[in-house]
Each structure stands twice: as structure tokens, then as C-alpha cells.
Amino acid sequence: MHAPRCWPGGGSPGEDVPAVDVADLKSVWNMYQEWEQRHPGKQGAVDISLIKNVCSPGADLGAVTYRSSMLQLVEMLRAKLPLP
């Protein structure tokens, strides 16, 4: 049996992901968008220290990156699904 998957900051299945500052989420989103513009069509990883540099002090980096990745997933799905 597989272990339950949780968001990267910890937590338990069914537990809410902590709230994040919208400014931190926007900063991380913009950082990923800039990376994609500089490296079109390529995949890569971003070191957590880079994410920490664009977030406010004390930001929950696990929660910010989780929320950002979920938004990226929604954007990818939206691009692949026909709109009514």
C-alpha cells in the first residue's frame, strides 16, 4: 500500500494547506514564468533558495510552492481543454 501523499510542507491527508501571502505566490509565479521565457520548451527544477529569495521573510515555502504548482497544473489543463 502506498503512503498518503501530502503537500511538501508536511501536513496530513485531509488537512488544509496553510494560507499564503498573495504577494509571495505572485513572486514565485513570476519567477517560474521568467524561467520558462528564458528556456522555452525545456523542463527544469528551481532550487528552494531561489524561491526563498523572492518570498517575504518567514513565508511558508512549502505552502507557497504547493499552491504555485497547483496553479501551474490548472493552467496546463486549461490550455489542453477546449473552452465552451
N, C-alpha and C positions, 0 to 999 in steps of 0.2 A: 504494500500500500504506500502511496506517495505521501510525503509530508505536506501539510497545507501550505500554500504559498501566501506570503504576506507582503505588504509593501516594504521597501528596503530599510525603512527606519525602525522596523520592529512591528509590534502590534500582534494581534491575534485575529483569526478569521472572524469576520462579522464586526470587528471594531472599526470605528471611523478613522480615516486618515486625518491627522491634525490640520487645523486651518493654517493657511499661509498668507503672508503679505502679498497682495496683488502685485506690488512693485517688484518683489523678488521673482514671482512667476513670470512677469513680463521680461525681466532682465535675462532669465535663463532661456526663455523662448527666443528672444532676440539673439542671444549668443548662438543658439543652435541654427537659427535662420542665417546668420552671418557665415557660420561654418559651411552650411550647405551651399551658399552662394559662392564661396571660395573654392569648394570642392564638389562641383556638380556631378551627380550620379555616383558618388563614392560613399561608402559606409565607413564609419569610424567611431571611436569612443572618445569621450571627453573626460579628462581627469577631474575628480571631485574638487581638487584645489582650484581649478578654473571656475567651477560653479560657485565655490565659496567666495571667490574674488568678486563675483557680480551680484552676490546677495548681501543683504544687510547683516551686520554683526548679530550673532545669535540665531540666525534663521535655521529652521529645521530642514537641513539639506535633503534628508531622505524624503520628507513630505513634499518639498518643492520639486525634486526630480521625479517623484512618482506622479504628481499632478501634471507636470510638463509632459511626461511620456504618455499619459492617458490622452492629453490634448493632441499630441502628435498622432496617436493611433486614430482618434476621431477624424483628424484632418486627412489621413491616408485613406480611411474608409469612405469619407465623403467624396474624395476625388475619384474613387472607383465605382461608386454607386450612381446610377442615373438619377437626376433630380426631376421631380414631377413638373 
